[in-house]
Amino acid sequence: APLDASKFDAIEAKNSALKPETRAASDAKFAEARRREREDNRGAFDKALSVDSLLVFGCDGVLPELVNARVAMFGVLTGLVVEVTTGKSFVEQLGYNVTHGVSEAIVGAVILASCLPSFMAEADDVEVFGSGACKWKRDSTARAERGYLVDPLNLDVRTLPGKDTVIGRIGWVPFVELLNGRMAMITIIILFLGEGFAGHAFFTPP
């Protein structure tokens, strides 16, 4: 039988009630951070270096790994198809794509598509902060208590095909995409290096 999410909500509410002073301190800290942020982010330059921008677009932010993972998955799939049908290795394909603007177009399209959930998000029963690609909902488990909407891990998995079990949700879950993306990044690096040293494509006769 599927798990009843209301039971978990009741447990969380009970745990929060056990330590009201901790929750109050967290709320006060959160409010102070928001106040300072409103005072600091007055110009375009300040916004570019704001907490939101760094947590989303920074090297260790939400978006870079997500974009790299999605580009890698697309690259492995299309690269294998092109290599099998035309005999061009991954190295040859990369050289063509970079010099003809294909790689730049793909990366730009992936970045735009990855930001769309945040741009299209509307506030429901939970307050949404920020703007543009940096919209977020308060999440005590996230960095700086900010669960950014561009992060698939903040999706409501109940809207995706799957089933709740005693070991967690099985099916279409956001972590699977990230795992597949990491595997694709490793795969594409191995193919680039391997085919470069071998001097020919792996999936067609030399």
C-alpha positions as CSV (number, residue, x, y, z in Angstrom):
1,A,0.0,0.0,0.0
2,P,1.3,3.5,-0.7
3,L,2.7,5.5,2.2
4,D,0.5,8.1,3.7
5,A,2.4,11.5,3.4
6,S,0.2,13.0,6.1
7,K,1.8,10.8,8.7
8,F,5.3,12.2,7.9
9,D,3.9,15.7,8.0
10,A,2.5,15.0,11.5
11,I,5.8,13.6,12.7
12,E,7.6,16.7,11.4
13,A,5.1,19.0,13.1
14,K,5.6,17.1,16.3
15,N,9.3,17.3,16.1
16,S,9.2,21.1,15.4
17,A,7.0,21.6,18.4
18,L,9.4,19.8,20.7
19,K,12.1,22.6,20.2
20,P,10.2,25.9,19.8
21,E,13.3,27.9,20.8
22,T,15.4,26.3,18.1
23,R,12.7,27.1,15.5
24,A,12.4,30.6,16.7
25,A,16.2,31.1,16.5
26,S,16.2,29.7,13.0
27,D,13.3,32.0,12.0
28,A,15.1,35.1,13.4
29,K,18.4,34.2,11.6
30,F,16.4,33.7,8.4
31,A,14.7,37.0,8.7
32,E,17.9,38.8,9.5
33,A,19.6,37.3,6.4
34,R,16.7,38.4,4.2
35,R,16.8,41.9,5.6
36,R,20.5,42.2,4.9
37,E,20.0,40.8,1.4
38,R,17.4,43.5,0.6
39,E,19.7,46.2,1.8
40,D,22.7,44.9,-0.1
41,N,21.2,44.0,-3.5
42,R,20.4,47.5,-4.8
43,G,22.2,47.5,-8.1
44,A,22.8,45.1,-11.0
45,F,26.3,44.4,-9.9
46,D,25.2,43.6,-6.4
47,K,22.5,41.2,-7.7
48,A,25.1,39.4,-9.9
49,L,27.1,38.8,-6.7
50,S,24.2,38.1,-4.5
51,V,23.7,35.0,-2.4
52,D,21.1,33.7,-4.8
53,S,23.3,34.1,-7.9
54,L,26.2,32.4,-6.3
55,L,24.2,29.5,-5.0
56,V,22.6,29.0,-8.4
57,F,25.3,29.9,-10.9
58,G,28.4,29.5,-8.8
59,C,31.0,26.7,-9.4
60,D,29.4,24.7,-6.5
61,G,25.9,26.0,-7.2
62,V,22.8,24.2,-8.3
63,L,22.9,24.8,-12.0
64,P,26.4,24.0,-13.3
65,E,26.4,20.3,-12.5
66,L,22.8,20.0,-13.7
67,V,23.6,21.6,-17.0
68,N,26.8,19.6,-17.4
69,A,24.9,16.4,-16.7
70,R,22.1,17.1,-19.2
71,V,24.6,18.2,-21.9
72,A,26.6,15.1,-21.3
73,M,23.6,12.8,-21.6
74,F,22.6,14.5,-24.8
75,G,26.1,14.3,-26.1
76,V,26.6,10.6,-25.4
77,L,23.3,9.7,-27.1
78,T,23.7,11.9,-30.2
79,G,27.5,11.1,-30.4
80,L,26.9,7.4,-30.4
81,V,24.2,7.7,-33.1
82,V,26.5,9.9,-35.3
83,E,29.5,7.7,-34.8
84,V,27.7,4.5,-35.8
85,T,26.0,6.1,-38.8
86,T,28.9,8.2,-40.1
87,G,32.0,6.8,-38.6
88,K,33.1,10.1,-37.1
89,S,34.7,9.8,-33.7
90,F,33.7,11.8,-30.6
91,V,36.8,13.9,-31.1
92,E,36.0,14.7,-34.7
93,Q,32.4,15.6,-33.7
94,L,33.5,17.9,-30.9
95,G,35.9,19.7,-33.3
96,Y,33.1,20.3,-35.8
97,N,30.5,21.3,-33.1
98,V,32.8,23.8,-31.4
99,T,33.9,25.5,-34.6
100,H,30.4,25.7,-36.1
101,G,28.6,26.9,-33.0
102,V,26.7,23.6,-32.4
103,S,28.1,23.1,-28.9
104,E,27.3,26.7,-27.9
105,A,23.7,26.4,-29.1
106,I,23.2,23.1,-27.3
107,V,24.6,24.5,-24.0
108,G,22.5,27.7,-24.3
109,A,19.4,25.7,-25.0
110,V,20.0,23.4,-22.0
111,I,20.6,26.3,-19.7
112,L,17.4,28.0,-20.8
113,A,15.4,24.8,-20.4
114,S,16.9,24.2,-17.0
115,C,15.8,27.7,-15.8
116,L,12.2,27.4,-17.2
117,P,10.8,25.7,-14.1
118,S,11.9,28.7,-12.0
119,F,10.6,31.3,-14.5
120,M,7.3,29.5,-14.8
121,A,6.8,28.8,-11.1
122,E,3.9,30.4,-9.3
123,A,3.4,30.7,-5.5
124,D,0.9,28.3,-4.1
125,D,0.5,27.4,-0.5
126,V,4.3,27.9,0.1
127,E,5.8,31.3,-0.1
128,V,8.3,31.8,-3.0
129,F,11.2,34.1,-2.7
130,G,13.6,35.5,-5.2
131,S,13.0,36.2,-8.9
132,G,13.9,34.8,-12.4
133,A,16.1,31.7,-12.3
134,C,16.8,32.3,-8.6
135,K,13.3,31.6,-7.2
136,W,13.3,29.4,-4.1
137,K,11.2,28.1,-1.3
138,R,12.4,27.9,2.3
139,D,13.9,24.4,3.0
140,S,15.7,23.8,6.3
141,T,17.7,20.9,4.7
142,A,19.1,23.1,1.8
143,R,22.1,25.4,1.8
144,A,21.2,28.7,3.4
145,E,17.7,27.2,3.8
146,R,17.0,27.9,0.1
147,G,15.5,25.2,-2.1
148,Y,15.9,26.6,-5.6
149,L,13.2,25.7,-8.1
150,V,15.8,25.0,-10.8
151,D,16.9,22.0,-8.7
152,P,15.1,18.8,-9.8
153,L,15.5,17.6,-6.2
154,N,12.9,20.2,-5.1
155,L,10.3,18.8,-7.5
156,D,7.1,17.3,-6.1
157,V,7.8,13.7,-7.0
158,R,4.2,12.8,-6.5
159,T,3.5,14.3,-9.9
160,L,6.0,11.9,-11.5
161,P,5.4,8.2,-12.4
162,G,6.5,6.0,-9.5
163,K,5.6,4.3,-6.3
164,D,6.4,4.9,-2.7
165,T,7.9,1.9,-0.9
166,V,9.5,1.2,2.5
167,I,12.9,1.9,1.0
168,G,11.8,5.1,-0.7
169,R,10.2,6.1,-4.0
170,I,10.9,3.9,-7.0
171,G,10.4,5.2,-10.6
172,W,10.9,8.6,-12.0
173,V,12.7,10.5,-9.3
174,P,15.0,13.5,-9.7
175,F,18.1,11.8,-8.2
176,V,18.0,9.3,-11.1
177,E,18.5,12.1,-13.6
178,L,21.5,13.3,-11.7
179,L,23.0,9.8,-11.4
180,N,22.5,9.2,-15.1
181,G,24.1,12.6,-15.8
182,R,27.2,11.8,-13.7
183,M,27.5,8.5,-15.5
184,A,27.2,10.2,-18.9
185,M,29.9,12.8,-17.9
186,I,32.3,9.9,-17.0
187,T,31.4,8.0,-20.2
188,I,32.0,11.0,-22.5
189,I,35.4,11.8,-20.9
190,I,36.4,8.1,-21.3
191,L,35.3,8.2,-25.0
192,F,37.1,11.4,-25.8
193,L,40.4,10.2,-24.2
194,G,40.2,6.7,-25.4
195,E,39.3,7.5,-29.0
196,G,41.9,10.3,-29.0
197,F,44.7,7.9,-28.0
198,A,43.4,5.1,-30.2
199,G,43.2,7.4,-33.2
200,H,39.9,6.0,-34.4
201,A,36.2,5.6,-33.4
202,F,35.4,2.8,-31.0
203,F,32.0,1.9,-32.5
204,T,33.0,1.6,-36.1
205,P,35.8,-0.4,-37.8
206,P,39.1,1.5,-37.8
